[in-house]
Amino acid sequence: MKMEATELAVVRPVKRNILLNPGPATTSDTVKYAQVIPDICPREKDFVGVMHEIRKDLVKIVHGDSSKYSAVVFAGSGTIIQDVCVNSLVPENKKICVVNNGAYSARMVEIADYYGIPCVNLEFATNGLPDLDVLKETLENDKDIAVVAAVHHETGTGILNPVRDIGKIAHDNGCIFVVDTISTYALMPLNIAEENIDFLMGSAQKGLAAMTGVSWTVGDIEEIEKSKNYPKRSYYCNLYMQYNFFEKNGEMHFTPPVQTVYALRQAIKEYWEEGEHARWERLTTCWEAIHRGLEEMGLRYVIDKNIQSKLVVAVKGLKDPKYDFFTLHDYCYERGFTIYPGKMFGLETFRLCNLGQITYRDIEDFFVVAKEAFKNMGFTLPITP
């Protein structure tokens, strides 16, 4: 008897862990079981049809005009799509300028360095927003800059950057604007054109709460076609090569992660079923529950709430000999909750992230466990500064 993934999920539910790390995210059982399919060659028309459907939806999720934007999909985690965009979109004898205020924008600087691409690294403090006057002055004074890159949401800290304003400055100075939206795509409402974005990045294991192994850019078709004549710095990670193969054959140039693609299709289906704004409202209630829990415990957040993404909260570690992050982590992990250290250089933090299929009740349950962990370490709650 043929059994659909949804039926399997009801018959054999999978142990549910609450991942409060910055990805992969907590997934539904139906997404997990979507991977259990009959073996299929990815060159078959049926699978090509699946890829075509996914690519259309990836553009639609960010309200892109399908005549202007195309989704180009690669096999790999989020870093692969950073690699693709950085190495493929900078013309010969031109520069990329990275607005760098966190670990993931710093990674794009490193990628440019590895390829030998001239890079203007505009480095700002990791606990605040970039200075847009500095960006404006830089672009006005250096006409060799052709690409501006930034991160929408620095997942290491929880800062939400003003990409619409950055994009306008980029466009005013004749640059294309590339944005890592890996941890905002399909989480908060996003309109690619309204945000002045030419290329955005997404990855299956974050906002869509699918499985690690598929990433993509949604980008301006005209700019993709221009890149055909740019230096070819990578074979596997060349944007135009992959785009052209999709356009001619409807499939990836190299073997795709077949089962992961089916999980992505199911996750997209569940995104449409929940709804863009309903998802954002659910995640906002999770963020509010995180702040309630921190206040009850006497813990402090690091980033000003006014510039937090509502998706990640960086929590300040305690300068107390009784406190040990790994003791806290292990206590929570053994009870089904995963937390993650921060990525703020020079400051000990840990992160609480609400990126997946979780609710505010999951957050409340986490704080029951976290309070037990702190009491076991010898703290009296609420903790006083």
QUIJO-V579895 format. One line per field, one symbol per residue. phi: phi as a letter, one per 20 degrees, with the letter a starting at -180 (. if undefined). burial: I if it has 16 or more other ideal C-beta (glycine too) atoms within 10 Angstrom, else O. A space follows every 50 residues. Layout:
phi->???
burial->???
This chain:
phi->.fcfgffffffcfegedeedeepgdfdefffgfffecfgbffeffffgff ffffffffffgdleffeddceddceqfgffffggfffedeffmdcddded crfefffffffgffemegceeeecfedbefeffffgffffeceefdcdcb dfcfffcnfdeefffffffgffdmdeddcfdgdcgmddgbdgffemeecd cbbfedfelddfpccbddbffffffffgeegeebefdeffgfgffffecm bffdgeegffffffgfffgfffffngffffffffffffffffffffened eeeggfdffmdbcedffeebgfebgfffgfffffdncddbfecdfncfbc dddcddeccffffffffgffffffffeoeddffeg
burial->OOOOIOOIIOOOOOOOOIIIIIIIIIIIIIIIIIIOOOOOOIOOOOIIOI IOOIIOIIIIIIOIOOOOIIIIIIIIIIIIIIIIIIIIIIOOOIIIIIII IIIIIIIIIOIIOOIOIOIIIIOIOIIOIIOOOOIIOIIOOOOOIIIIII IIIIIIIIIIIIIOIIIIIIOOIOIIIIIIIIIIIIIIOIOIOOIIIIII IIIIIIIIIIIIIIIIIIIIIOIIOOIOOIIOIOOOIIIIIIIIOIOOOI IIIOOIIOIIIIIIIIIIOIIOOOOIOOIIOIIOIIIOIIIOIIOOIOIO IIIOOOOIIIIIIIIIIIOOOOIOIOOIIOIIOOIOIIIIOIIIOOOOII IIIIIIIIOIOIIOIIIOIIIOIIOOIOIOOOOOO
